[in-house]
Amino acid sequence: MNQPPKNTSDVGESGVALGEKNEPFTLPYTVTDGDGDLMTITEKVNGVELAVRENVATGTELTVQSLSEKALFQQILNGENTLTLEADDGKTTTDWTATFTKNVTSAVLSLAQPLTADDTITVAALTLEGSFPADMSLSVEMTNNGLDNVPVWENCTDIQSGKAKAFVHHNFANKTAAKGAAFNYKVTITRGESGVGGNITMIGGVIG
């Protein structure tokens, strides 16, 4: 007779309430199978599959990817959410669940790697598309020496924002790039007192 897989976590039994979360967090868990069967572990949030691990051996200690990795956590909407960890040994599937409330009111966006150029970068312009509530705070910093050990970040004052688009134009004061010209940006958005959320769906631009 098959023994179903089990999922245990130090945070509690299945159905545990994790409270409010404002940033990615670590949720460790251990999967076991009494028959020693290899398992497939599927992580779901609100029924949406976000991560899958295959051929997981019994006794393996894991961390929920969709909650600890920034890119996956950003895909989860604010509000009440249900996490489901599904363990399948090929014969039986066992679910472990937890609930949490995501309440992220600010975010910082930038390029994973600076954009290199053949010559000194003197000017840059960004176009941001999304939803920009009137009382949402939007700030932009840019650098033209992003590869240097200590990049020079310059605050941009020329920011024109509407309900669905924002435009940023900046002339760089810095003329030095020891490791070559390289552009990057830091966009910081913060929800206003109204509590109305916003988002950025696309960032594009040009440098010169």
N, C-alpha and C positions, 0 to 999 in steps of 0.2 A: 504494500500500500504506500502510495506517495505521501511524503511529508511536505506540506506547503512551505514555501519560503517565508522568512520572518524579517521584519525591519524593526530595529530598535534605535532609539536616540536618547541622548542625555537630556534633551529639552522636555521630554515627557512622552506619554502614551499617545496613540493615534487620536486625533481630534483636538490636540492641544492648541490653545490660543496664544500666539506669540506677541500680541500687542501691536503697537505702532512702530513702523520702520521708516526711517528718513534717508537711509543710504544702504548700499549692499551690505549684507551681513553673513556670518558663517553659521551654517546649520549642519553639524556632523551627524552621521548615522552609520549603522552597521547592518549589513545584510547577511543572513545565514540560511542554510538549507540542510535539514537533517539528513538528507540522502547524499549530500555532497554534489548536487547537480549545479552546473553552471547556470547563471541567471542573466536575464536581461532586465536592466533597471531603467525605467522611464520616468522622467520628471515632468509633471504637468502643473500649470497654474491656470485655474479656472477652466480645466479641461483641455487647454492648449498645450501640445507637446513642445517643450523647450529644450530638452536634452535627453540623450539615450546613451546608455553604457551597455555593451554586449560582452558576453563570456566572463561575467563577474564571478569569482570564486567565493565559496562560503567563508564567512568571517572577514570579508573585506570591509575596511573602514573608508567611508566616502564623505564628501562634502557636497551639498546641493549647489550645482553649477549655476542654476538660474537665479539664485539669490546672492551668490558671492561674486559673480562676474559682472562687472559694470555694464557691458553691452547687453547682456541678457536681462539684468534687473531693470534697465531703462525701457524694455519692451512691456513691462508690467504696468498697468494703469494705476493711478491713485485710487484709493478706496479699499473696500473689503475684498480680500483675495483668499482663495483656497489652494494650498499646495497639496499635490498628490504624488507620492512616491510609489510607483507600481513595480513590484518584483515578480518576475515570471520565470519559473524553472522549466518551462516547456510543457508542463502538465497542469499547473495551478498558478493562478495569479493572486497576489495579496497586496492590498492597498494600505498605506499609512498616510494619514492626512494631518494637516495643520492649517490654521487660519492666521492671517495677519492683515493689518491695515497699512497700506503704503501711503505716506503723506510727504512727498518730496515737493518743496516749494522753491527750490533753486537748483541750478545746474551750471556747470562750466564745460564748454565745448572747445575742442582744439583739434588740429591735425595730429594723427598718431606719429607721423614723421614730417619734419619740415620739408617744404617744397624748394628744391635747389634751383639756382639760376646761374647763368654764365657771367653775369656782370652785376655790379652794385644795384640793389633794389632801392629805388628812390621814392616810389609811390605805390600805393595799393588801394584797391576798392573791393568791397564785399557787398553782395546782395543776399539778404536773408529773407526766406519765405516761411510763413507759418501763421500763428495767431498771436497778436500783440495787444493785450488789454491796455487801456489807457494808463492805468496806474502800475503796470509792470515795469520793473527796473531792468534796463538793458545797458551793459557796459561792454566795450570792446578794447582789447589791447592787441597790438601787432609788433612783430619783431622782424628785422631784415638780416639778423645774424643768428638764426635759430640753431645752428650747429656748434656755435661757440660754447665753451664751458659755462659762461654766464651770459646768456642772451640779454640784449637790451630790449626791454618791453616798454613800448610807448603807448600811453593812453590816447585814445581817439576821441576828439571832441566833435568832429563833424559826423553826427549820427542823425539821420532823418528817418523817423519811424511812423508807419501808418498802422492800420488794423491787420493787414495781411502781408506787408513787406517792410523791410528796413534796409536803408542804404548807408554804407559807411565809406568815407573817403579819407585817406591819410597820406601826408607827405612826411617821410622819415627825416628826423634830425640826425640819427646815427649814420655815420659813413664808414664804420669799421666792421670788417667781418674776417677775423683771423683764419677761420676754417672755410671760408667761401660764403658767398651770398646764399641765404636760405630763409624762406618766409614761413611764418606760422602766425596763428591768431589764437586769442583766448576770448571767447564770448561768454559772459556771465549774465544769466537771466534769473530774476527773482520775482516771485509773486507779490502783488501789492496788497494793501490793507483790505481791499474788496474781497479777496479770496478767490477771485476769478483766475483760473489757470490759463496759461498760454503754452505755446510750443514752437519749435523751429523744425520745419520739415526739410529744408534745403539751405545750404550755404554755398554760394558760388562767387567767383571773383576774378580779378585780373591784377597782375603786378607789372611794374615797369621801372 
